[in-house]
């Protein structure tokens, strides 16, 4: 089975992820989270050309879709990829080379 077909099957089972696959910023954030949890400050430094609002909106989409989780420790927000669907989505996304994102 081709990677694109695997991704489409995954999205059929998890339709909430379809919008994420078309959101370049959300998928780039998910890639960053794939290497471990990150604070909002680290993510802001990783995406210096993105507005704070756009970054927070993409993070909100990831959390609502359950591709990532958010944890607040005192005054700092941390984000991490979910071990099940989030990691699977990221793996399939990498295999397909951003299949749904216009290049």
PDB file as gemmi writes it, atoms N, CA and C in Angstrom:
CRYST1    1.000    1.000    1.000  90.00  90.00  90.00 P 1                      
ATOM      1  N   UNK A   1       0.856  -1.181   0.000  1.00  0.00           N  
ATOM      2  CA  UNK A   1       0.000   0.000   0.000  1.00  0.00           C  
ATOM      3  C   UNK A   1       0.903   1.244   0.000  1.00  0.00           C  
ATOM      4  N   UNK A   2       0.548   2.194  -0.825  1.00  0.00           N  
ATOM      5  CA  UNK A   2       1.321   3.430  -0.899  1.00  0.00           C  
ATOM      6  C   UNK A   2       1.080   4.273   0.360  1.00  0.00           C  
ATOM      7  N   UNK A   3       2.079   5.081   0.746  1.00  0.00           N  
ATOM      8  CA  UNK A   3       1.918   5.923   1.940  1.00  0.00           C  
ATOM      9  C   UNK A   3       0.707   6.862   1.859  1.00  0.00           C  
ATOM     10  N   UNK A   4       0.416   7.365   0.669  1.00  0.00           N  
ATOM     11  CA  UNK A   4      -0.738   8.249   0.499  1.00  0.00           C  
ATOM     12  C   UNK A   4      -2.034   7.521   0.819  1.00  0.00           C  
ATOM     13  N   UNK A   5      -2.107   6.247   0.411  1.00  0.00           N  
ATOM     14  CA  UNK A   5      -3.298   5.434   0.691  1.00  0.00           C  
ATOM     15  C   UNK A   5      -3.429   5.166   2.195  1.00  0.00           C  
ATOM     16  N   UNK A   6      -2.290   4.923   2.853  1.00  0.00           N  
ATOM     17  CA  UNK A   6      -2.305   4.726   4.302  1.00  0.00           C  
ATOM     18  C   UNK A   6      -2.823   5.971   5.018  1.00  0.00           C  
ATOM     19  N   UNK A   7      -2.361   7.128   4.555  1.00  0.00           N  
ATOM     20  CA  UNK A   7      -2.805   8.388   5.168  1.00  0.00           C  
ATOM     21  C   UNK A   7      -4.294   8.590   4.958  1.00  0.00           C  
ATOM     22  N   UNK A   8      -4.772   8.324   3.766  1.00  0.00           N  
ATOM     23  CA  UNK A   8      -6.199   8.492   3.485  1.00  0.00           C  
ATOM     24  C   UNK A   8      -7.029   7.540   4.352  1.00  0.00           C  
ATOM     25  N   UNK A   9      -6.577   6.299   4.504  1.00  0.00           N  
ATOM     26  CA  UNK A   9      -7.288   5.350   5.381  1.00  0.00           C  
ATOM     27  C   UNK A   9      -7.311   5.844   6.824  1.00  0.00           C  
ATOM     28  N   UNK A  10      -6.176   6.353   7.292  1.00  0.00           N  
ATOM     29  CA  UNK A  10      -6.104   6.894   8.648  1.00  0.00           C  
ATOM     30  C   UNK A  10      -7.078   8.051   8.814  1.00  0.00           C  
ATOM     31  N   UNK A  11      -7.137   8.926   7.809  1.00  0.00           N  
ATOM     32  CA  UNK A  11      -8.032  10.084   7.881  1.00  0.00           C  
ATOM     33  C   UNK A  11      -9.500   9.684   7.795  1.00  0.00           C  
ATOM     34  N   UNK A  12      -9.792   8.608   7.094  1.00  0.00           N  
ATOM     35  CA  UNK A  12     -11.169   8.111   7.056  1.00  0.00           C  
ATOM     36  C   UNK A  12     -11.602   7.616   8.431  1.00  0.00           C  
ATOM     37  N   UNK A  13     -10.667   7.017   9.155  1.00  0.00           N  
ATOM     38  CA  UNK A  13     -10.965   6.533  10.505  1.00  0.00           C  
ATOM     39  C   UNK A  13     -10.962   7.673  11.526  1.00  0.00           C  
ATOM     40  N   UNK A  14     -10.206   8.730  11.233  1.00  0.00           N  
ATOM     41  CA  UNK A  14     -10.048   9.879  12.137  1.00  0.00           C  
ATOM     42  C   UNK A  14     -10.284  11.175  11.372  1.00  0.00           C  
ATOM     43  N   UNK A  15     -11.517  11.461  10.993  1.00  0.00           N  
ATOM     44  CA  UNK A  15     -11.789  12.620  10.139  1.00  0.00           C  
ATOM     45  C   UNK A  15     -11.418  13.968  10.768  1.00  0.00           C  
ATOM     46  N   UNK A  16     -11.277  14.026  12.073  1.00  0.00           N  
ATOM     47  CA  UNK A  16     -10.897  15.277  12.728  1.00  0.00           C  
ATOM     48  C   UNK A  16      -9.493  15.737  12.368  1.00  0.00           C  
ATOM     49  N   UNK A  17      -8.684  14.846  11.829  1.00  0.00           N  
ATOM     50  CA  UNK A  17      -7.313  15.192  11.465  1.00  0.00           C  
ATOM     51  C   UNK A  17      -7.177  15.747  10.050  1.00  0.00           C  
ATOM     52  N   UNK A  18      -8.227  15.647   9.258  1.00  0.00           N  
ATOM     53  CA  UNK A  18      -8.120  16.087   7.867  1.00  0.00           C  
ATOM     54  C   UNK A  18      -7.743  17.561   7.771  1.00  0.00           C  
ATOM     55  N   UNK A  19      -8.387  18.396   8.572  1.00  0.00           N  
ATOM     56  CA  UNK A  19      -8.084  19.826   8.549  1.00  0.00           C  
ATOM     57  C   UNK A  19      -6.655  20.116   8.969  1.00  0.00           C  
ATOM     58  N   UNK A  20      -6.144  19.323   9.907  1.00  0.00           N  
ATOM     59  CA  UNK A  20      -4.756  19.508  10.349  1.00  0.00           C  
ATOM     60  C   UNK A  20      -3.776  19.227   9.222  1.00  0.00           C  
ATOM     61  N   UNK A  21      -4.064  18.201   8.436  1.00  0.00           N  
ATOM     62  CA  UNK A  21      -3.161  17.826   7.344  1.00  0.00           C  
ATOM     63  C   UNK A  21      -3.053  18.918   6.286  1.00  0.00           C  
ATOM     64  N   UNK A  22      -4.039  19.782   6.224  1.00  0.00           N  
ATOM     65  CA  UNK A  22      -4.017  20.876   5.256  1.00  0.00           C  
ATOM     66  C   UNK A  22      -3.456  22.162   5.849  1.00  0.00           C  
ATOM     67  N   UNK A  23      -3.160  22.150   7.144  1.00  0.00           N  
ATOM     68  CA  UNK A  23      -2.646  23.328   7.841  1.00  0.00           C  
ATOM     69  C   UNK A  23      -1.133  23.178   8.012  1.00  0.00           C  
ATOM     70  N   UNK A  24      -0.375  23.889   7.183  1.00  0.00           N  
ATOM     71  CA  UNK A  24       1.091  23.749   7.186  1.00  0.00           C  
ATOM     72  C   UNK A  24       1.695  24.078   8.541  1.00  0.00           C  
ATOM     73  N   UNK A  25       1.250  25.155   9.171  1.00  0.00           N  
ATOM     74  CA  UNK A  25       1.805  25.538  10.462  1.00  0.00           C  
ATOM     75  C   UNK A  25       1.541  24.467  11.516  1.00  0.00           C  
ATOM     76  N   UNK A  26       0.328  23.955  11.560  1.00  0.00           N  
ATOM     77  CA  UNK A  26      -0.010  22.916  12.542  1.00  0.00           C  
ATOM     78  C   UNK A  26       0.866  21.680  12.344  1.00  0.00           C  
ATOM     79  N   UNK A  27       1.088  21.298  11.104  1.00  0.00           N  
ATOM     80  CA  UNK A  27       1.899  20.113  10.848  1.00  0.00           C  
ATOM     81  C   UNK A  27       3.375  20.361  11.166  1.00  0.00           C  
ATOM     82  N   UNK A  28       3.861  21.566  10.919  1.00  0.00           N  
ATOM     83  CA  UNK A  28       5.248  21.890  11.283  1.00  0.00           C  
ATOM     84  C   UNK A  28       5.419  21.888  12.807  1.00  0.00           C  
ATOM     85  N   UNK A  29       4.411  22.376  13.504  1.00  0.00           N  
ATOM     86  CA  UNK A  29       4.452  22.332  14.977  1.00  0.00           C  
ATOM     87  C   UNK A  29       4.445  20.880  15.449  1.00  0.00           C  
ATOM     88  N   UNK A  30       3.600  20.065  14.840  1.00  0.00           N  
ATOM     89  CA  UNK A  30       3.540  18.652  15.208  1.00  0.00           C  
ATOM     90  C   UNK A  30       4.903  17.985  14.987  1.00  0.00           C  
ATOM     91  N   UNK A  31       5.581  18.347  13.907  1.00  0.00           N  
ATOM     92  CA  UNK A  31       6.925  17.819  13.659  1.00  0.00           C  
ATOM     93  C   UNK A  31       7.887  18.215  14.782  1.00  0.00           C  
ATOM     94  N   UNK A  32       7.815  19.462  15.218  1.00  0.00           N  
ATOM     95  CA  UNK A  32       8.655  19.929  16.331  1.00  0.00           C  
ATOM     96  C   UNK A  32       8.357  19.138  17.599  1.00  0.00           C  
ATOM     97  N   UNK A  33       7.081  18.910  17.859  1.00  0.00           N  
ATOM     98  CA  UNK A  33       6.678  18.178  19.063  1.00  0.00           C  
ATOM     99  C   UNK A  33       7.070  16.711  18.989  1.00  0.00           C  
ATOM    100  N   UNK A  34       7.306  16.216  17.785  1.00  0.00           N  
ATOM    101  CA  UNK A  34       7.708  14.824  17.615  1.00  0.00           C  
ATOM    102  C   UNK A  34       9.031  14.501  18.287  1.00  0.00           C  
ATOM    103  N   UNK A  35       9.858  15.515  18.503  1.00  0.00           N  
ATOM    104  CA  UNK A  35      11.155  15.285  19.150  1.00  0.00           C  
ATOM    105  C   UNK A  35      11.091  15.482  20.665  1.00  0.00           C  
ATOM    106  N   UNK A  36       9.913  15.766  21.191  1.00  0.00           N  
ATOM    107  CA  UNK A  36       9.749  15.931  22.638  1.00  0.00           C  
ATOM    108  C   UNK A  36       8.871  17.125  22.958  1.00  0.00           C  
ATOM    109  N   UNK A  37       8.434  17.211  24.199  1.00  0.00           N  
ATOM    110  CA  UNK A  37       7.547  18.310  24.587  1.00  0.00           C  
ATOM    111  C   UNK A  37       8.301  19.633  24.504  1.00  0.00           C  
ATOM    112  N   UNK A  38       7.537  20.690  24.211  1.00  0.00           N  
ATOM    113  CA  UNK A  38       8.114  22.024  24.049  1.00  0.00           C  
ATOM    114  C   UNK A  38       7.251  23.037  24.789  1.00  0.00           C  
ATOM    115  N   UNK A  39       7.916  24.044  25.336  1.00  0.00           N  
ATOM    116  CA  UNK A  39       7.178  25.145  25.953  1.00  0.00           C  
ATOM    117  C   UNK A  39       6.721  26.101  24.856  1.00  0.00           C  
ATOM    118  N   UNK A  40       5.772  26.938  25.185  1.00  0.00           N  
ATOM    119  CA  UNK A  40       5.299  27.926  24.220  1.00  0.00           C  
ATOM    120  C   UNK A  40       6.441  28.860  23.821  1.00  0.00           C  
ATOM    121  N   UNK A  41       7.327  29.158  24.751  1.00  0.00           N  
ATOM    122  CA  UNK A  41       8.462  30.046  24.449  1.00  0.00           C  
ATOM    123  C   UNK A  41       9.390  29.417  23.414  1.00  0.00           C  
ATOM    124  N   UNK A  42       9.664  28.133  23.549  1.00  0.00           N  
ATOM    125  CA  UNK A  42      10.519  27.431  22.586  1.00  0.00           C  
ATOM    126  C   UNK A  42       9.856  27.396  21.218  1.00  0.00           C  
ATOM    127  N   UNK A  43       8.552  27.143  21.199  1.00  0.00           N  
ATOM    128  CA  UNK A  43       7.831  27.111  19.928  1.00  0.00           C  
ATOM    129  C   UNK A  43       7.836  28.480  19.248  1.00  0.00           C  
ATOM    130  N   UNK A  44       7.698  29.529  20.033  1.00  0.00           N  
ATOM    131  CA  UNK A  44       7.746  30.883  19.460  1.00  0.00           C  
ATOM    132  C   UNK A  44       9.104  31.150  18.819  1.00  0.00           C  
ATOM    133  N   UNK A  45      10.169  30.684  19.460  1.00  0.00           N  
ATOM    134  CA  UNK A  45      11.510  30.860  18.896  1.00  0.00           C  
ATOM    135  C   UNK A  45      11.700  30.013  17.638  1.00  0.00           C  
ATOM    136  N   UNK A  46      11.045  28.869  17.599  1.00  0.00           N  
ATOM    137  CA  UNK A  46      11.150  27.982  16.440  1.00  0.00           C  
ATOM    138  C   UNK A  46      10.422  28.520  15.222  1.00  0.00           C  
ATOM    139  N   UNK A  47       9.428  29.359  15.465  1.00  0.00           N  
ATOM    140  CA  UNK A  47       8.624  29.932  14.384  1.00  0.00           C  
ATOM    141  C   UNK A  47       8.591  31.453  14.531  1.00  0.00           C  
ATOM    142  N   UNK A  48       9.738  32.108  14.361  1.00  0.00           N  
ATOM    143  CA  UNK A  48       9.815  33.557  14.616  1.00  0.00           C  
ATOM    144  C   UNK A  48       8.993  34.412  13.650  1.00  0.00           C  
ATOM    145  N   UNK A  49       8.686  33.877  12.485  1.00  0.00           N  
ATOM    146  CA  UNK A  49       7.934  34.660  11.502  1.00  0.00           C  
ATOM    147  C   UNK A  49       6.418  34.527  11.657  1.00  0.00           C  
ATOM    148  N   UNK A  50       5.994  33.691  12.585  1.00  0.00           N  
ATOM    149  CA  UNK A  50       4.565  33.494  12.813  1.00  0.00           C  
ATOM    150  C   UNK A  50       4.078  34.413  13.934  1.00  0.00           C  
ATOM    151  N   UNK A  51       2.910  34.958  13.747  1.00  0.00           N  
ATOM    152  CA  UNK A  51       2.302  35.767  14.807  1.00  0.00           C  
ATOM    153  C   UNK A  51       1.911  34.870  15.973  1.00  0.00           C  
ATOM    154  N   UNK A  52       1.932  35.463  17.151  1.00  0.00           N  
ATOM    155  CA  UNK A  52       1.572  34.727  18.355  1.00  0.00           C  
ATOM    156  C   UNK A  52       0.179  34.131  18.225  1.00  0.00           C  
ATOM    157  N   UNK A  53      -0.737  34.901  17.690  1.00  0.00           N  
ATOM    158  CA  UNK A  53      -2.126  34.442  17.532  1.00  0.00           C  
ATOM    159  C   UNK A  53      -2.210  33.224  16.613  1.00  0.00           C  
ATOM    160  N   UNK A  54      -1.484  33.245  15.503  1.00  0.00           N  
ATOM    161  CA  UNK A  54      -1.503  32.125  14.547  1.00  0.00           C  
ATOM    162  C   UNK A  54      -0.910  30.871  15.184  1.00  0.00           C  
ATOM    163  N   UNK A  55       0.158  31.053  15.938  1.00  0.00           N  
ATOM    164  CA  UNK A  55       0.803  29.932  16.614  1.00  0.00           C  
ATOM    165  C   UNK A  55      -0.139  29.314  17.644  1.00  0.00           C  
ATOM    166  N   UNK A  56      -0.764  30.153  18.446  1.00  0.00           N  
ATOM    167  CA  UNK A  56      -1.688  29.650  19.470  1.00  0.00           C  
ATOM    168  C   UNK A  56      -2.923  28.990  18.845  1.00  0.00           C  
ATOM    169  N   UNK A  57      -3.392  29.521  17.723  1.00  0.00           N  
ATOM    170  CA  UNK A  57      -4.538  28.921  17.035  1.00  0.00           C  
ATOM    171  C   UNK A  57      -4.174  27.533  16.508  1.00  0.00           C  
ATOM    172  N   UNK A  58      -2.992  27.399  15.922  1.00  0.00           N  
ATOM    173  CA  UNK A  58      -2.551  26.095  15.426  1.00  0.00           C  
ATOM    174  C   UNK A  58      -2.400  25.103  16.583  1.00  0.00           C  
ATOM    175  N   UNK A  59      -1.854  25.563  17.702  1.00  0.00           N  
ATOM    176  CA  UNK A  59      -1.729  24.698  18.879  1.00  0.00           C  
ATOM    177  C   UNK A  59      -3.103  24.287  19.405  1.00  0.00           C  
ATOM    178  N   UNK A  60      -4.031  25.218  19.401  1.00  0.00           N  
ATOM    179  CA  UNK A  60      -5.392  24.919  19.851  1.00  0.00           C  
ATOM    180  C   UNK A  60      -6.022  23.843  18.961  1.00  0.00           C  
ATOM    181  N   UNK A  61      -5.813  23.953  17.646  1.00  0.00           N  
ATOM    182  CA  UNK A  61      -6.339  22.943  16.717  1.00  0.00           C  
ATOM    183  C   UNK A  61      -5.743  21.572  17.009  1.00  0.00           C  
ATOM    184  N   UNK A  62      -4.440  21.538  17.263  1.00  0.00           N  
ATOM    185  CA  UNK A  62      -3.775  20.266  17.558  1.00  0.00           C  
ATOM    186  C   UNK A  62      -4.319  19.636  18.840  1.00  0.00           C  
ATOM    187  N   UNK A  63      -4.532  20.456  19.852  1.00  0.00           N  
ATOM    188  CA  UNK A  63      -5.049  19.953  21.130  1.00  0.00           C  
ATOM    189  C   UNK A  63      -6.499  19.493  20.972  1.00  0.00           C  
ATOM    190  N   UNK A  64      -7.314  20.281  20.289  1.00  0.00           N  
ATOM    191  CA  UNK A  64      -8.725  19.913  20.110  1.00  0.00           C  
ATOM    192  C   UNK A  64      -8.873  18.619  19.316  1.00  0.00           C  
ATOM    193  N   UNK A  65      -7.968  18.396  18.363  1.00  0.00           N  
ATOM    194  CA  UNK A  65      -8.023  17.168  17.561  1.00  0.00           C  
ATOM    195  C   UNK A  65      -7.391  15.983  18.291  1.00  0.00           C  
ATOM    196  N   UNK A  66      -6.788  16.257  19.447  1.00  0.00           N  
ATOM    197  CA  UNK A  66      -6.108  15.245  20.260  1.00  0.00           C  
ATOM    198  C   UNK A  66      -4.852  14.697  19.584  1.00  0.00           C  
ATOM    199  N   UNK A  67      -4.212  15.537  18.765  1.00  0.00           N  
ATOM    200  CA  UNK A  67      -2.918  15.189  18.188  1.00  0.00           C  
ATOM    201  C   UNK A  67      -1.811  15.650  19.127  1.00  0.00           C  
ATOM    202  N   UNK A  68      -2.153  16.575  20.037  1.00  0.00           N  
ATOM    203  CA  UNK A  68      -1.207  17.083  21.027  1.00  0.00           C  
ATOM    204  C   UNK A  68      -1.957  17.317  22.334  1.00  0.00           C  
ATOM    205  N   UNK A  69      -1.192  17.395  23.408  1.00  0.00           N  
ATOM    206  CA  UNK A  69      -1.763  17.717  24.712  1.00  0.00           C  
ATOM    207  C   UNK A  69      -1.076  18.976  25.232  1.00  0.00           C  
ATOM    208  N   UNK A  70      -1.824  19.726  26.022  1.00  0.00           N  
ATOM    209  CA  UNK A  70      -1.289  20.942  26.630  1.00  0.00           C  
ATOM    210  C   UNK A  70      -1.265  20.757  28.141  1.00  0.00           C  
ATOM    211  N   UNK A  71      -0.174  21.208  28.744  1.00  0.00           N  
ATOM    212  CA  UNK A  71      -0.025  21.151  30.197  1.00  0.00           C  
ATOM    213  C   UNK A  71       0.451  22.517  30.655  1.00  0.00           C  
ATOM    214  N   UNK A  72      -0.190  23.039  31.687  1.00  0.00           N  
ATOM    215  CA  UNK A  72       0.217  24.335  32.232  1.00  0.00           C  
ATOM    216  C   UNK A  72       0.915  24.102  33.566  1.00  0.00           C  
ATOM    217  N   UNK A  73       2.159  24.526  33.646  1.00  0.00           N  
ATOM    218  CA  UNK A  73       2.934  24.442  34.878  1.00  0.00           C  
ATOM    219  C   UNK A  73       3.223  25.857  35.338  1.00  0.00           C  
ATOM    220  N   UNK A  74       2.584  26.225  36.431  1.00  0.00           N  
ATOM    221  CA  UNK A  74       2.665  27.578  36.987  1.00  0.00           C  
ATOM    222  C   UNK A  74       2.337  28.627  35.922  1.00  0.00           C  
ATOM    223  N   UNK A  75       3.333  29.249  35.318  1.00  0.00           N  
ATOM    224  CA  UNK A  75       3.048  30.319  34.349  1.00  0.00           C  
ATOM    225  C   UNK A  75       3.422  29.938  32.923  1.00  0.00           C  
ATOM    226  N   UNK A  76       3.839  28.701  32.697  1.00  0.00           N  
ATOM    227  CA  UNK A  76       4.312  28.292  31.375  1.00  0.00           C  
ATOM    228  C   UNK A  76       3.455  27.168  30.809  1.00  0.00           C  
ATOM    229  N   UNK A  77       3.110  27.284  29.534  1.00  0.00           N  
ATOM    230  CA  UNK A  77       2.377  26.234  28.830  1.00  0.00           C  
ATOM    231  C   UNK A  77       3.366  25.324  28.113  1.00  0.00           C  
ATOM    232  N   UNK A  78       3.143  24.017  28.210  1.00  0.00           N  
ATOM    233  CA  UNK A  78       3.951  23.026  27.510  1.00  0.00           C  
ATOM    234  C   UNK A  78       3.038  22.199  26.618  1.00  0.00           C  
ATOM    235  N   UNK A  79       3.577  21.766  25.483  1.00  0.00           N  
ATOM    236  CA  UNK A  79       2.816  20.964  24.534  1.00  0.00           C  
ATOM    237  C   UNK A  79       3.612  19.714  24.184  1.00  0.00           C  
ATOM    238  N   UNK A  80       2.888  18.619  23.975  1.00  0.00           N  
ATOM    239  CA  UNK A  80       3.520  17.351  23.602  1.00  0.00           C  
ATOM    240  C   UNK A  80       2.612  16.620  22.623  1.00  0.00           C  
ATOM    241  N   UNK A  81       3.219  15.820  21.789  1.00  0.00           N  
ATOM    242  CA  UNK A  81       2.459  15.024  20.826  1.00  0.00           C  
ATOM    243  C   UNK A  81       1.795  13.871  21.586  1.00  0.00           C  
ATOM    244  N   UNK A  82       0.601  13.471  21.172  1.00  0.00           N  
ATOM    245  CA  UNK A  82      -0.053  12.334  21.821  1.00  0.00           C  
ATOM    246  C   UNK A  82       0.600  11.049  21.316  1.00  0.00           C  
ATOM    247  N   UNK A  83       0.746  10.061  22.201  1.00  0.00           N  
ATOM    248  CA  UNK A  83       1.485   8.855  21.822  1.00  0.00           C  
ATOM    249  C   UNK A  83       0.758   7.964  20.813  1.00  0.00           C  
ATOM    250  N   UNK A  84      -0.531   8.130  20.678  1.00  0.00           N  
ATOM    251  CA  UNK A  84      -1.255   7.265  19.750  1.00  0.00           C  
ATOM    252  C   UNK A  84      -1.521   7.973  18.417  1.00  0.00           C  
ATOM    253  N   UNK A  85      -2.583   8.708  18.331  1.00  0.00           N  
ATOM    254  CA  UNK A  85      -2.981   9.339  17.064  1.00  0.00           C  
ATOM    255  C   UNK A  85      -1.999  10.403  16.586  1.00  0.00           C  
ATOM    256  N   UNK A  86      -1.487  11.209  17.483  1.00  0.00           N  
ATOM    257  CA  UNK A  86      -0.559  12.262  17.087  1.00  0.00           C  
ATOM    258  C   UNK A  86       0.692  11.712  16.437  1.00  0.00           C  
ATOM    259  N   UNK A  87       1.272  10.677  17.051  1.00  0.00           N  
ATOM    260  CA  UNK A  87       2.482  10.071  16.483  1.00  0.00           C  
ATOM    261  C   UNK A  87       2.189   9.366  15.167  1.00  0.00           C  
ATOM    262  N   UNK A  88       1.046   8.711  15.096  1.00  0.00           N  
ATOM    263  CA  UNK A  88       0.694   8.021  13.848  1.00  0.00           C  
ATOM    264  C   UNK A  88       0.471   9.019  12.726  1.00  0.00           C  
ATOM    265  N   UNK A  89      -0.225  10.108  13.029  1.00  0.00           N  
ATOM    266  CA  UNK A  89      -0.445  11.147  12.024  1.00  0.00           C  
ATOM    267  C   UNK A  89       0.887  11.711  11.548  1.00  0.00           C  
ATOM    268  N   UNK A  90       1.784  12.010  12.459  1.00  0.00           N  
ATOM    269  CA  UNK A  90       3.085  12.561  12.101  1.00  0.00           C  
ATOM    270  C   UNK A  90       3.877  11.584  11.243  1.00  0.00           C  
ATOM    271  N   UNK A  91       3.867  10.327  11.608  1.00  0.00           N  
ATOM    272  CA  UNK A  91       4.584   9.297  10.847  1.00  0.00           C  
ATOM    273  C   UNK A  91       4.053   9.217   9.411  1.00  0.00           C  
ATOM    274  N   UNK A  92       2.743   9.173   9.269  1.00  0.00           N  
ATOM    275  CA  UNK A  92       2.141   9.101   7.935  1.00  0.00           C  
ATOM    276  C   UNK A  92       2.384  10.375   7.148  1.00  0.00           C  
ATOM    277  N   UNK A  93       2.324  11.502   7.825  1.00  0.00           N  
ATOM    278  CA  UNK A  93       2.582  12.796   7.177  1.00  0.00           C  
ATOM    279  C   UNK A  93       4.010  12.846   6.627  1.00  0.00           C  
ATOM    280  N   UNK A  94       4.957  12.368   7.416  1.00  0.00           N  
ATOM    281  CA  UNK A  94       6.357  12.362   6.965  1.00  0.00           C  
ATOM    282  C   UNK A  94       6.553  11.409   5.784  1.00  0.00           C  
ATOM    283  N   UNK A  95       5.895  10.244   5.842  1.00  0.00           N  
ATOM    284  CA  UNK A  95       6.010   9.271   4.751  1.00  0.00           C  
ATOM    285  C   UNK A  95       5.516   9.840   3.432  1.00  0.00           C  
ATOM    286  N   UNK A  96       4.462  10.651   3.515  1.00  0.00           N  
ATOM    287  CA  UNK A  96       3.865  11.187   2.284  1.00  0.00           C  
ATOM    288  C   UNK A  96       4.476  12.508   1.863  1.00  0.00           C  
ATOM    289  N   UNK A  97       5.340  13.064   2.681  1.00  0.00           N  
ATOM    290  CA  UNK A  97       5.983  14.328   2.326  1.00  0.00           C  
ATOM    291  C   UNK A  97       5.028  15.498   2.277  1.00  0.00           C  
ATOM    292  N   UNK A  98       4.058  15.518   3.186  1.00  0.00           N  
ATOM    293  CA  UNK A  98       3.106  16.632   3.218  1.00  0.00           C  
ATOM    294  C   UNK A  98       2.108  16.545   2.081  1.00  0.00           C  
ATOM    295  N   UNK A  99       1.593  15.372   1.853  1.00  0.00           N  
ATOM    296  CA  UNK A  99       0.694  15.058   0.739  1.00  0.00           C  
ATOM    297  C   UNK A  99      -0.426  16.077   0.525  1.00  0.00           C  
ATOM    298  N   UNK A 100      -1.047  16.555   1.589  1.00  0.00           N  
ATOM    299  CA  UNK A 100      -2.194  17.458   1.447  1.00  0.00           C  
ATOM    300  C   UNK A 100      -1.830  18.933   1.414  1.00  0.00           C  
ATOM    301  N   UNK A 101      -0.600  19.260   1.743  1.00  0.00           N  
ATOM    302  CA  UNK A 101      -0.215  20.674   1.790  1.00  0.00           C  
ATOM    303  C   UNK A 101       0.294  21.108   0.430  1.00  0.00           C  
ATOM    304  N   UNK A 102      -0.292  22.182  -0.086  1.00  0.00           N  
ATOM    305  CA  UNK A 102       0.137  22.714  -1.380  1.00  0.00           C  
ATOM    306  C   UNK A 102       1.582  23.192  -1.281  1.00  0.00           C  
ATOM    307  N   UNK A 103       2.360  22.834  -2.230  1.00  0.00           N  
ATOM    308  CA  UNK A 103       3.789  23.209  -2.207  1.00  0.00           C  
ATOM    309  C   UNK A 103       4.003  24.495  -2.967  1.00  0.00           C  
TER     310      UNK A 103                                                      
END                                                                             
